[in-house]
Amino acid sequence: MKTLDDWLAHCEQLHPTTIDMGLDRVRAVAQRMALRFDCPVFTVAGTNGKGSTCAMLEAILHQAGFRTGLFTSPHLVRFEERCRIRGENANAADLIAAFARVESARAEISLTYFEFTTLAILSTLARAGLDAVILEVGLGGRLDAVNIIDTDCAIVTSIDIDHAELLGDTREKIGFEKAGILRTGRPAIVSDPVPPQSIIDRATEIGADLWLLGRDFNYSGDKQQWAWAGRGRRYAGLAYPALRGANQLINASGVLAALEAMRQQLPVTAQAVRNGLALVDLPGRFQVVPGQPALVLDVAHNPHSAAALALNLDAMGFYPTTHAVFGAMADKDLAPMLQRMDPLVDRWYFTDLPTPRAASGAALQAAWRAVSQRRDAASAVFPAPLDALHAAAAQAGPADRIVVFGSFYTVGGVLVHGTPRLQAGAPAHDTRG
């Protein structure tokens, strides 16, 4: 196999099911590879806010002069986005070599796509001479492939019901799965303001060093700035994170608690905190692209994140017409997402997505019609996200806004040629010149 795409195609063919929860197979291959890290590891789990938390942690540590590694998933456009080394996407050659190492080690063991690619990225990071590594859990926590690595600091972000068929249909069941990343005697940062009791119980049971928002750390803010206080440190007069949105102070508070808990191993200055929060960048998380019309990109793909997106859109001010491009997986709880966005959206552009798990654009349109209270709203169906965006841009006036949300495939689909620049009444064009 010559290319990264060849390897990814190979990974998709190996295992009979896409998701096969359990650590036995992936741990056995990791042991054969002698996979281990010689630097502190942060592991981040949660329903929403994982990506933002990882990005802020990476940005601050990078600004403090540490050589950082980050594993995150899924990707928006290119697979290399999943593995970042010293603030840059990994290069394909390093990943190709890592895929070959996994293939050599696994022999008779069947791995899912996520397990195989996770091992390849962990191997790449382990060889990169890093000072700190950040691992984002893909699904759940207890049985997720990244949990073969014993974390030095666990962070659990906001918990909501998602992937109920795999993780359970209550916050308590889901909290138990997320708490699987906690380790005895190690910091366990919980940034959910109302955490499931199952997380607190698990932390107590194993003797983790539990940090709770509101008890061990807290934040306050006004329109201009915000402040944070932890067990032994305070920050005042902080500028808001460069990531926009109502929940980012909660995420940032968890990040600062994690850095405070790890201060002995990874000392970080107040200036590094300020610079990191100012410079952090994460495409597709309430990303506002200026233009006429304005463009908002957000990978809100469950009811909790759709509610946050609706609040953030409300806070943007008045737009004559809001156009929404929406594509999502068929297994998502679609009705509450569509209900929450319904009052804000005047024209819907439902799109098919290039994966068998996706709901069709026509199915999404039917789901919206079943819950919509807007008799004045219009809708149409498109074969791909970029087609839907072109149609929205052609319909939109210069003072309107277009919101692209839902699956990573939806947002990634409009970013495939670069960040679109919109001009009212014309199709979107990319930034490659």
C-alpha positions in Angstrom: 0.0 0.0 0.0 1.5 3.3 -1.1 -0.7 6.1 0.0 -2.6 7.2 3.1 -5.9 6.7 1.3 -4.8 3.1 0.4 -4.3 2.4 4.1 -7.6 4.0 5.2 -9.4 1.9 2.6 -7.7 -1.2 4.0 -8.7 -0.3 7.5 -12.4 -0.1 6.5 -12.3 -3.7 5.2 -10.8 -5.5 8.2 -13.6 -5.8 10.7 -17.2 -7.1 10.3 -18.7 -4.1 12.3 -17.9 -0.4 12.3 -18.1 -0.1 16.1 -17.1 -3.1 18.3 -16.8 -1.9 21.9 -14.0 -3.4 24.0 -10.3 -3.0 24.6 -8.9 -6.6 24.4 -8.0 -6.5 20.7 -6.5 -3.0 20.6 -4.6 -3.6 23.9 -3.1 -6.8 22.5 -1.8 -5.1 19.4 -0.5 -2.1 21.5 1.4 -4.5 23.7 3.0 -6.1 20.7 4.0 -2.6 19.5 5.4 -1.7 23.0 3.3 1.4 22.8 3.9 3.8 25.6 4.4 7.6 26.3 7.3 9.1 28.2 5.5 12.4 28.9 2.3 13.5 30.6 -1.0 12.5 28.9 -4.3 14.3 29.1 -7.4 12.3 28.1 -10.6 14.2 27.3 -14.1 12.6 27.3 -17.6 14.1 27.1 -20.6 14.5 24.9 -20.0 18.2 23.8 -17.0 20.5 24.3 -14.2 17.8 23.8 -12.8 19.4 20.6 -12.8 22.9 22.1 -11.2 21.7 25.3 -8.5 19.8 23.4 -7.8 22.8 21.2 -7.5 25.3 24.1 -5.2 22.9 26.0 -3.0 22.4 23.0 -2.8 26.2 22.3 -1.9 27.1 25.9 0.7 24.4 26.3 2.2 25.3 22.9 2.4 29.0 23.9 4.2 27.9 27.1 6.9 26.4 25.0 6.0 22.7 25.3 6.2 20.3 22.4 2.5 19.1 22.1 0.8 16.2 20.5 -3.0 15.9 19.9 -5.2 13.1 18.7 -8.7 14.2 17.9 -11.5 12.7 15.8 -13.3 12.8 13.5 -11.7 15.0 10.9 -13.5 17.6 8.7 -11.6 17.4 5.4 -8.3 15.5 5.7 -7.4 12.5 7.9 -4.1 14.2 8.9 -6.2 16.7 11.0 -6.6 13.8 13.5 -2.9 13.9 14.5 -1.3 17.2 15.4 2.4 17.5 16.4 3.7 20.8 17.7 0.6 22.7 16.5 0.7 21.3 12.9 -1.1 18.4 11.2 1.0 15.3 11.0 2.5 14.6 7.6 1.3 11.6 5.6 4.7 9.9 5.4 4.9 9.5 9.2 1.3 8.2 9.4 1.9 5.7 6.5 4.9 4.3 8.4 2.8 4.0 11.5 0.0 2.2 9.6 2.6 -0.3 8.5 3.8 -0.9 12.1 0.2 -1.6 13.2 -0.4 -4.0 10.3 2.8 -5.9 11.1 1.9 -6.1 14.8 -1.7 -7.1 14.5 -1.1 -10.3 12.5 -4.3 -12.4 13.1 -6.1 -9.7 15.2 -9.0 -8.0 13.5 -9.3 -4.2 14.2 -12.0 -1.7 13.5 -11.2 1.4 11.4 -11.1 3.5 14.6 -9.0 1.0 16.5 -6.4 0.7 13.6 -6.2 4.4 13.0 -6.0 5.2 16.7 -3.0 2.8 17.2 -1.3 4.4 14.2 -1.7 7.9 15.5 -0.7 6.9 19.1 2.4 5.3 17.6 3.2 8.5 15.6 2.8 10.6 18.7 4.9 8.3 20.9 7.8 8.6 18.5 7.6 12.4 18.1 9.7 13.5 21.2 6.8 15.4 22.9 6.4 17.1 26.3 2.6 16.6 26.5 0.0 14.6 24.7 -3.7 15.2 24.5 -6.0 12.4 23.6 -9.7 13.0 22.7 -12.0 10.0 23.3 -13.9 9.0 20.2 -17.0 7.4 21.8 -17.8 6.9 25.5 -14.6 6.4 27.4 -14.4 3.2 29.3 -14.2 1.0 26.2 -12.8 3.6 23.8 -9.5 2.7 22.1 -7.6 5.7 23.6 -8.3 4.3 27.1 -5.6 1.7 26.7 -3.3 4.6 27.7 -3.3 5.4 31.4 -4.0 9.1 31.6 -2.1 11.5 33.9 -5.0 13.9 33.9 -8.6 13.1 32.9 -11.0 15.8 31.7 -14.8 15.2 31.4 -16.7 17.9 29.6 -20.5 18.3 29.4 -22.6 15.2 29.4 -25.7 14.7 27.4 -27.5 11.8 25.7 -25.9 10.8 22.5 -25.1 7.3 21.0 -27.7 6.0 23.5 -27.8 2.6 21.8 -24.1 2.1 22.8 -23.6 4.2 25.9 -27.1 4.1 27.6 -30.2 6.2 27.5 -29.6 8.3 30.7 -27.0 10.9 31.7 -26.1 8.6 34.6 -25.3 5.6 32.3 -23.4 7.8 29.9 -21.5 9.4 32.8 -20.4 5.9 34.0 -18.9 5.2 30.5 -17.1 8.6 30.4 -15.7 8.0 34.0 -13.9 5.0 32.6 -11.0 7.3 31.7 -10.4 8.2 35.4 -7.3 6.8 37.2 -6.5 6.2 40.8 -4.6 9.2 42.4 -4.7 11.2 39.2 -6.5 14.5 38.6 -10.1 14.1 37.3 -11.4 17.5 36.0 -15.2 17.6 35.6 -16.3 20.8 33.8 -20.0 19.8 33.5 -21.8 22.2 35.9 -24.3 19.5 36.9 -22.3 16.3 36.5 -23.9 12.9 36.7 -23.5 11.3 40.2 -22.0 8.2 38.4 -18.9 10.2 37.6 -18.5 11.5 41.2 -19.1 7.9 42.5 -16.5 6.4 40.2 -13.9 9.0 41.2 -14.5 8.4 44.9 -14.5 4.6 44.4 -11.1 4.5 42.7 -9.5 7.4 44.6 -9.1 9.9 41.8 -8.3 13.5 42.6 -11.7 15.0 41.7 -12.0 18.6 40.6 -15.6 19.8 40.3 -16.7 23.1 38.7 -18.3 25.2 41.4 -16.4 23.4 44.2 -12.7 23.2 43.2 -12.7 25.8 40.5 -15.1 28.4 39.1 -15.3 31.4 36.7 -17.1 34.7 36.5 -17.4 37.2 33.7 -18.9 40.3 32.3 -19.2 41.6 28.7 -15.5 42.6 28.6 -13.5 40.0 30.4 -13.7 37.0 32.7 -11.9 35.5 35.7 -11.0 32.1 36.9 -10.1 30.7 40.4 -8.9 27.2 41.3 -7.4 25.5 44.3 -4.2 27.5 44.4 -4.3 30.0 41.6 -6.4 32.8 40.2 -6.6 34.6 36.8 -8.3 38.0 36.5 -9.0 40.2 33.5 -8.8 37.4 30.9 -9.9 38.1 27.4 -12.6 35.8 26.1 -11.3 32.7 24.2 -11.0 33.1 20.4 -13.5 30.2 20.1 -16.9 31.8 20.1 -20.0 30.6 21.8 -21.8 30.5 25.2 -20.2 27.2 26.4 -16.6 28.2 25.8 -16.0 29.6 29.3 -17.1 26.3 30.8 -14.6 24.5 28.5 -11.9 27.0 29.2 -12.4 26.7 33.0 -11.9 22.9 32.8 -8.7 23.5 30.8 -7.3 25.9 33.4 -8.2 23.4 36.2 -6.3 20.7 34.3 -3.2 22.9 33.9 -3.4 23.9 37.6 -3.6 20.2 38.6 -0.6 19.4 36.3 1.5 22.5 37.3 4.4 20.4 38.8 5.0 18.6 35.5 4.0 21.3 33.1 4.3 24.8 34.5 2.4 27.4 32.5 2.6 31.2 32.9 -0.3 33.5 32.9 1.0 35.0 29.7 0.9 31.6 28.0 -2.8 31.2 29.2 -3.7 34.6 27.7 -1.9 34.0 24.4 -3.2 30.5 24.1 -6.8 31.5 24.6 -6.4 34.4 22.2 -4.9 32.3 19.4 -6.8 29.1 19.7 -8.4 28.0 16.4 -10.9 25.2 15.8 -12.7 25.1 12.5 -16.4 24.1 12.6 -17.2 25.1 16.2 -19.4 28.1 15.9 -17.0 29.4 13.3 -18.2 32.7 11.9 -16.9 33.6 8.4 -17.4 37.2 7.7 -19.0 38.1 4.4 -22.2 39.2 2.7 -24.0 37.0 3.7 -22.3 35.9 6.9 -21.5 32.2 7.1 -21.7 30.1 10.4 -20.2 26.6 10.5 -21.0 24.3 13.5 -20.7 20.6 14.0 -23.8 20.6 16.3 -25.1 17.0 15.8 -27.1 16.3 19.0 -29.9 18.1 20.9 -27.5 19.6 23.5 -25.1 21.1 20.9 -28.1 22.3 18.7 -29.5 24.1 21.7 -26.1 25.8 22.2 -25.9 26.7 18.5 -29.4 28.3 18.7 -28.4 30.4 21.7 -25.2 31.5 19.9 -27.2 32.4 16.8 -29.7 34.4 18.9 -26.8 36.4 20.4 -25.5 37.4 16.9 -28.3 40.0 16.4 -30.7 40.6 13.6 -30.5 39.0 10.1 -33.4 39.4 7.7 -33.3 35.8 6.6 -31.4 32.8 8.1 -30.7 30.0 5.7 -29.6 26.6 7.1 -27.7 23.7 5.4 -28.3 20.6 7.4 -27.1 17.0 7.1 -27.0 14.4 9.9 -26.7 10.7 10.8 -29.9 8.7 10.8 -29.3 7.5 14.4 -29.3 11.0 15.9 -32.3 12.3 17.9 -33.4 14.6 15.1 -36.7 15.9 16.3 -35.4 18.0 19.3 -32.6 19.4 17.1 -34.9 20.5 14.4 -37.4 21.9 17.0 -34.7 24.0 18.6 -33.5 25.4 15.3 -37.0 25.8 13.7 -37.8 29.3 15.1 -34.5 30.7 13.8 -34.4 29.3 10.3 -36.4 30.7 7.3 -35.1 28.5 4.5 -33.8 24.9 4.9 -31.4 23.2 2.6 -31.3 19.5 3.5 -28.5 17.4 2.2 -27.5 13.8 1.6 -24.1 12.8 3.0 -21.5 10.4 1.6 -21.8 7.7 4.3 -24.3 4.8 4.8 -25.0 6.0 8.4 -26.5 9.3 7.1 -30.1 10.2 6.9 -31.1 11.2 3.4 -31.9 14.8 2.7 -35.5 13.8 2.0 -35.8 12.0 5.4 -34.4 15.1 7.1 -37.0 17.2 5.3 -39.8 14.9 6.4 -38.5 15.0 10.0 -38.5 18.8 9.9 -42.0 18.9 8.4 -43.3 16.7 11.3 -42.1 19.2 14.0 -42.0 22.6 12.3 -44.3 25.4 13.5 -43.2 27.7 10.7 -45.8 27.7 7.9 -43.7 30.5 6.2 -40.5 28.6 6.0 -39.2 27.0 2.8 -37.2 23.8 2.2 -35.4 21.9 -0.5 -33.2 18.8 -0.8 -29.7 18.5 -2.3 -27.3 15.6 -3.1 -24.2 17.1 -1.3 -23.4 19.9 1.2 -21.6 22.0 -1.3 -24.6 21.9 -3.7 -26.8 23.0 -0.8 -24.4 25.8 0.1 -24.3 27.1 -3.5 -28.1 27.1 -3.6 -28.3 29.0 -0.3 -25.7 31.5 -1.4 -27.6 32.1 -4.6 -30.8 32.8 -2.7 -29.3 34.9 0.1 -29.3 38.7 0.4 -26.1 40.5 1.5 -27.5 41.1 5.0 -28.6 37.4 5.5 -26.7 34.6 7.2 -26.2 31.0 6.2 -25.7 28.4 8.9 -24.1 25.0 8.0 -24.6 22.5 10.8 -25.0 18.9 11.7 -22.5 16.1 11.0 -18.8 16.6 10.5 -19.5 15.4 7.0 -21.8 18.4 6.5 -19.3 21.0 7.6 -16.4 19.2 6.1 -18.3 18.9 2.8 -18.4 22.7 2.5 -14.8 23.1 3.5 -13.4 20.6 1.1 -11.9 23.3 -1.2 -11.1 25.8 1.6 -13.2 28.2 3.6 -16.0 29.5 1.4 -16.3 33.2 0.8 -19.8 34.3 0.1 -21.2 37.0 -2.1 -25.0 37.5 -2.1 -26.8 36.1 -5.1 -23.7 34.1 -6.3 -22.5 30.5 -5.6 -19.9 30.1 -2.9 -16.3 30.1 -3.9 -13.3 28.9 -2.0 -10.2 30.7 -0.7 -7.6 29.1 -2.9 -7.7 32.0 -5.4 
